[in-house]
Amino acid sequence: MSASLEGCLPMDLRGPATTITRMDAGLSGAGVYRVDAAGRAFVLKVSGDGEPLADWRRKRGMQKLAADAGVAPRVFHVDEGERAVVSAFVVDRSIWSIYGDPRTRETAIARMGRMVRRLHDLPLPHDATPNDPRGLLATLWSGLVTSFALPAFVGDAVGRLLDEESPAVDRGLVLSHNDVNPTNLIYDGESFLLLDWDTAGANEPFYDLAALSVFLRMDDKACHELLAAYDGAPPAVLPERFVYDRRLVAVLCSAMMLHLARQSGYKGATGGETLDSTPALGELYQRLRSGALSAATGEGQWWFGLALVKASRV
């Protein structure tokens, strides 16, 4: 066991019987570890080098708020010096076990909608950084379009989104997770919990809901159910801002995946890629689950990015 990692733990979790095992993590660069100590399991997350302390404190404050509200795993220990957090290890029963079963899908959607509402009902910290997904898309795209070969339909999707005026926001800013995708969503058998709070900040409320609907491939009926659970009453029609955010989430996340593909050394478009030949998001998930693709490789990131562009046009 690494002495430096053990030093990130509270004293009651240190000792010769404690084991620390590296876990698969996301794309933030942080180190994520399972800790087995005192007959219990925990998760240790150590942030990457170079993060300003003020930014780290702000994110951890929002994570703690969410944990206290029951929408994130319980936080047991925070070490500012090491930029480390120890939280509960939650056994994931898989969101697909409830959402993927037609008999329990409506229940899953209702629970997810209420979970997002609990998060958004929390007081917005005064130092929460406003998120600008559209501005981030413009920045990512300016770097991609000049240095990476991309299919024409990708540029068409990004261009249409950036050229049009975004619908007005008629609700106040909320504490938003800003990255609600299946890798950050776990199901403990009763409730849904959100992981990885590194992108949390202030945003308009439809963004988190739109992200859920995109990554879980919800049709209009399911979207109505999600918003009904969130607001306590079904909408007469899907709000214009929610519909726009679905496209924004899909195109922005596509640009992120294509950016990662370029960083991973993927060569880019060959000239034969078309929207029709691009796998739909459901097919892409099947390839990832079967091992035919990996989101940790340039090829997997490339096809994930193209599949998200296709999802934005549905």
C-alpha positions as CSV (number, residue, x, y, z in Angstrom):
1,M,0.0,0.0,0.0
2,S,1.3,3.4,-0.9
3,A,2.3,5.4,2.2
4,S,1.3,8.7,0.5
5,L,-2.2,7.3,-0.2
6,E,-2.6,6.0,3.3
7,G,-1.7,9.5,4.5
8,C,-4.9,10.8,2.8
9,L,-7.0,8.7,5.0
10,P,-8.3,9.6,8.5
11,M,-6.4,8.0,11.3
12,D,-9.1,5.4,12.1
13,L,-8.8,4.0,8.6
14,R,-5.0,3.6,8.6
15,G,-3.2,0.4,9.5
16,P,-1.7,-2.8,8.3
17,A,-5.1,-4.4,7.5
18,T,-6.1,-1.5,5.3
19,T,-6.0,-2.1,1.5
20,I,-6.0,0.5,-1.2
21,T,-6.9,-0.6,-4.8
22,R,-6.9,1.6,-7.9
23,M,-10.3,1.8,-9.6
24,D,-11.2,2.7,-13.1
25,A,-12.0,6.4,-13.1
26,G,-13.3,9.1,-15.5
27,L,-11.5,11.6,-17.6
28,S,-10.7,14.2,-15.0
29,G,-7.1,13.0,-14.3
30,A,-7.9,12.3,-10.6
31,G,-6.8,9.1,-8.9
32,V,-9.7,7.1,-7.6
33,Y,-9.2,4.2,-5.2
34,R,-11.2,1.6,-3.2
35,V,-10.2,1.5,0.4
36,D,-11.1,-1.5,2.6
37,A,-10.6,-0.7,6.2
38,A,-12.3,-1.4,9.6
39,G,-14.6,-3.9,7.9
40,R,-16.0,-1.3,5.5
41,A,-15.4,0.0,2.0
42,F,-14.7,3.5,1.0
43,V,-13.7,5.5,-2.1
44,L,-10.6,7.8,-2.0
45,K,-10.4,10.4,-4.7
46,V,-7.2,12.4,-5.0
47,S,-7.4,15.4,-7.4
48,G,-4.8,15.9,-10.2
49,D,-1.9,18.2,-9.8
50,G,-2.2,21.9,-10.4
51,E,-5.8,22.5,-9.3
52,P,-6.1,25.8,-7.4
53,L,-7.2,25.3,-3.8
54,A,-10.1,27.7,-4.1
55,D,-11.5,25.7,-7.1
56,W,-11.1,22.5,-5.2
57,R,-12.8,23.8,-2.1
58,R,-15.7,25.1,-4.1
59,K,-16.3,21.7,-5.8
60,R,-16.0,19.8,-2.5
61,G,-18.4,22.2,-0.9
62,M,-21.0,21.4,-3.6
63,Q,-20.3,17.7,-3.3
64,K,-20.8,17.8,0.5
65,L,-24.1,19.7,0.0
66,A,-25.3,17.0,-2.4
67,A,-24.1,14.2,-0.1
68,D,-26.0,15.6,2.8
69,A,-29.1,15.8,0.6
70,G,-28.8,12.1,-0.3
71,V,-28.0,12.6,-4.0
72,A,-24.3,11.8,-3.7
73,P,-22.4,9.1,-1.6
74,R,-21.8,10.2,2.0
75,V,-18.5,12.1,2.6
76,F,-16.4,10.9,5.5
77,H,-13.2,12.8,5.3
78,V,-11.7,15.8,3.4
79,D,-7.9,16.5,3.3
80,E,-7.2,19.9,1.7
81,G,-3.5,19.5,1.8
82,E,-3.6,16.3,-0.3
83,R,-6.7,17.5,-2.3
84,A,-8.3,14.2,-1.2
85,V,-11.9,13.1,-0.3
86,V,-13.0,9.9,1.3
87,S,-16.6,8.9,0.6
88,A,-18.8,5.9,1.0
89,F,-18.3,3.0,-1.4
90,V,-21.8,2.3,-2.8
91,V,-22.4,-1.1,-4.4
92,D,-23.9,-0.3,-7.8
93,R,-26.9,-2.4,-8.7
94,S,-26.7,-0.8,-12.2
95,I,-29.1,1.8,-13.4
96,W,-30.0,-0.6,-16.3
97,S,-31.4,-3.1,-13.8
98,I,-34.3,-0.8,-13.1
99,Y,-34.3,1.6,-16.1
100,G,-33.6,-1.2,-18.7
101,D,-36.6,-3.3,-17.4
102,P,-39.9,-2.2,-19.0
103,R,-41.7,-3.2,-15.9
104,T,-39.7,-0.7,-13.7
105,R,-38.7,2.0,-16.2
106,E,-41.4,4.5,-15.2
107,T,-40.3,4.0,-11.6
108,A,-36.7,4.7,-12.5
109,I,-37.6,7.8,-14.5
110,A,-39.7,9.2,-11.6
111,R,-36.9,8.5,-9.1
112,M,-34.3,10.2,-11.3
113,G,-36.5,13.2,-11.8
114,R,-37.0,13.6,-8.1
115,M,-33.3,13.1,-7.5
116,V,-32.5,16.0,-9.8
117,R,-35.1,18.1,-8.1
118,R,-33.5,17.5,-4.7
119,L,-30.2,18.6,-6.1
120,H,-31.7,21.7,-7.7
121,D,-33.6,22.7,-4.5
122,L,-30.3,23.0,-2.6
123,P,-29.1,26.5,-1.9
124,L,-26.8,27.7,-4.6
125,P,-23.4,28.5,-3.1
126,H,-22.4,32.2,-3.5
127,D,-19.1,31.1,-5.1
128,A,-20.7,28.6,-7.5
129,T,-19.1,29.2,-11.0
130,P,-21.7,29.8,-13.7
131,N,-21.4,27.1,-16.4
132,D,-21.5,28.2,-20.1
133,P,-22.0,25.0,-22.2
134,R,-22.5,26.9,-25.4
135,G,-19.3,28.9,-24.9
136,L,-17.4,25.8,-24.1
137,L,-18.7,24.2,-27.3
138,A,-17.5,27.2,-29.3
139,T,-14.1,27.0,-27.7
140,L,-13.7,23.2,-28.3
141,W,-15.0,23.5,-31.9
142,S,-12.5,26.3,-32.8
143,G,-9.7,24.0,-31.8
144,L,-11.1,20.9,-33.5
145,V,-12.1,22.4,-36.9
146,T,-8.6,23.7,-37.6
147,S,-6.6,20.6,-36.7
148,F,-8.7,17.5,-37.0
149,A,-10.4,15.9,-40.0
150,L,-14.1,15.6,-39.3
151,P,-17.2,14.4,-41.2
152,A,-19.3,17.2,-42.7
153,F,-22.3,16.3,-40.7
154,V,-20.4,17.1,-37.5
155,G,-19.7,20.6,-38.6
156,D,-23.3,21.0,-39.8
157,A,-24.6,20.0,-36.3
158,V,-22.3,22.3,-34.5
159,G,-22.8,25.2,-36.9
160,R,-26.6,25.1,-36.7
161,L,-26.5,25.1,-32.9
162,L,-24.0,28.0,-32.6
163,D,-25.7,30.0,-35.3
164,E,-29.2,29.9,-33.8
165,E,-30.3,32.0,-30.9
166,S,-30.8,29.9,-27.7
167,P,-34.3,30.0,-26.2
168,A,-34.9,32.2,-23.2
169,V,-34.4,30.8,-19.7
170,D,-37.4,31.4,-17.5
171,R,-36.1,29.7,-14.4
172,G,-33.4,30.8,-12.0
173,L,-29.9,29.2,-11.8
174,V,-29.5,26.1,-9.7
175,L,-26.8,24.0,-8.3
176,S,-26.2,21.7,-11.3
177,H,-24.1,18.6,-11.6
178,N,-23.4,19.4,-15.3
179,D,-22.3,15.9,-16.2
180,V,-25.2,13.5,-15.7
181,N,-24.2,10.5,-17.8
182,P,-24.5,6.8,-17.0
183,T,-20.9,6.6,-15.8
184,N,-21.7,9.2,-13.1
185,L,-25.0,7.7,-12.1
186,I,-25.3,4.7,-9.7
187,Y,-28.3,2.8,-8.3
188,D,-28.0,1.3,-4.8
189,G,-31.2,-0.7,-5.0
190,E,-33.4,2.1,-3.7
191,S,-32.1,5.5,-4.9
192,F,-30.0,7.0,-7.6
193,L,-26.8,8.8,-6.6
194,L,-24.4,11.1,-8.6
195,L,-20.7,10.7,-8.7
196,D,-17.8,13.0,-9.9
197,W,-18.7,16.6,-8.9
198,D,-15.7,18.2,-10.7
199,T,-18.0,20.0,-13.2
200,A,-20.6,21.1,-10.7
201,G,-21.7,24.7,-10.8
202,A,-24.5,27.1,-11.5
203,N,-26.7,26.4,-14.5
204,E,-30.2,26.6,-15.6
205,P,-32.2,23.6,-14.5
206,F,-33.1,21.9,-17.8
207,Y,-29.5,21.1,-18.5
208,D,-29.2,18.2,-16.1
209,L,-32.5,16.9,-17.1
210,A,-31.6,17.1,-20.8
211,A,-28.4,15.2,-20.1
212,L,-30.3,12.4,-18.5
213,S,-32.7,12.2,-21.5
214,V,-29.9,12.2,-24.0
215,F,-27.6,9.5,-22.5
216,L,-30.6,7.3,-21.5
217,R,-32.1,7.7,-25.0
218,M,-35.5,8.8,-23.7
219,D,-38.3,9.3,-26.2
220,D,-40.8,12.2,-25.8
221,K,-43.1,10.1,-23.5
222,A,-40.2,9.4,-21.2
223,C,-39.1,13.0,-21.2
224,H,-42.6,14.0,-20.2
225,E,-42.4,11.5,-17.3
226,L,-39.1,12.9,-16.2
227,L,-40.2,16.5,-16.2
228,A,-43.5,15.5,-14.4
229,A,-41.4,13.9,-11.6
230,Y,-39.2,17.0,-11.4
231,D,-41.9,19.6,-11.4
232,G,-44.7,17.5,-9.7
233,A,-46.9,17.9,-12.7
234,P,-46.6,16.9,-16.4
235,P,-45.9,19.6,-18.9
236,A,-48.4,20.3,-21.6
237,V,-45.6,20.2,-24.1
238,L,-41.9,19.7,-23.8
239,P,-40.4,23.2,-22.9
240,E,-38.5,24.8,-25.8
241,R,-35.4,25.3,-23.6
242,F,-35.4,21.6,-22.6
243,V,-35.6,20.5,-26.3
244,Y,-32.7,22.9,-27.1
245,D,-30.6,21.6,-24.2
246,R,-31.0,18.1,-25.4
247,R,-29.3,19.1,-28.6
248,L,-26.7,21.2,-26.8
249,V,-25.8,18.4,-24.5
250,A,-25.4,15.9,-27.3
251,V,-23.3,18.2,-29.5
252,L,-21.1,19.5,-26.7
253,C,-20.4,16.0,-25.4
254,S,-19.7,14.9,-29.0
255,A,-17.1,17.7,-29.3
256,M,-15.6,16.6,-26.0
257,M,-15.2,13.0,-27.1
258,L,-13.8,14.0,-30.5
259,H,-11.3,16.3,-28.7
260,L,-10.2,13.3,-26.6
261,A,-10.0,11.1,-29.7
262,R,-7.6,13.6,-31.2
263,Q,-5.5,13.8,-28.0
264,S,-5.4,10.0,-28.0
265,G,-3.8,10.0,-31.5
266,Y,-6.9,9.0,-33.6
267,K,-6.3,10.1,-37.2
268,G,-9.8,11.5,-37.8
269,A,-12.2,11.1,-40.7
270,T,-11.3,8.9,-43.7
271,G,-13.9,10.5,-46.0
272,G,-16.3,7.6,-45.9
273,E,-18.2,8.5,-42.7
274,T,-21.9,9.4,-43.1
275,L,-24.7,10.0,-40.7
276,D,-26.4,6.8,-41.9
277,S,-23.3,4.7,-41.4
278,T,-22.7,6.1,-37.9
279,P,-23.9,3.8,-35.1
280,A,-26.9,5.1,-33.0
281,L,-26.1,5.7,-29.3
282,G,-27.8,2.4,-28.4
283,E,-25.6,0.4,-30.8
284,L,-22.6,2.3,-29.5
285,Y,-23.5,1.2,-25.9
286,Q,-23.7,-2.4,-27.1
287,R,-20.2,-2.2,-28.6
288,L,-18.8,-0.8,-25.4
289,R,-20.5,-3.4,-23.3
290,S,-19.3,-6.2,-25.5
291,G,-15.7,-4.9,-25.5
292,A,-15.7,-4.3,-29.2
293,L,-14.9,-0.6,-28.4
294,S,-13.5,1.1,-25.4
295,A,-14.2,4.7,-24.4
296,A,-10.6,4.9,-23.1
297,T,-9.2,4.6,-26.7
298,G,-9.1,7.1,-29.5
299,E,-11.3,4.8,-31.7
300,G,-13.9,4.4,-29.0
301,Q,-13.9,8.2,-28.3
302,W,-14.3,8.9,-32.0
303,W,-17.3,6.7,-32.5
304,F,-18.9,7.8,-29.3
305,G,-18.5,11.4,-30.5
306,L,-20.1,10.6,-33.9
307,A,-23.0,8.7,-32.2
308,L,-23.7,11.7,-30.0
309,V,-24.0,13.9,-33.1
310,K,-26.5,11.5,-34.5
311,A,-28.4,11.6,-31.2
312,S,-28.6,15.4,-31.5
313,R,-30.6,15.1,-34.7
314,V,-33.3,12.8,-33.3
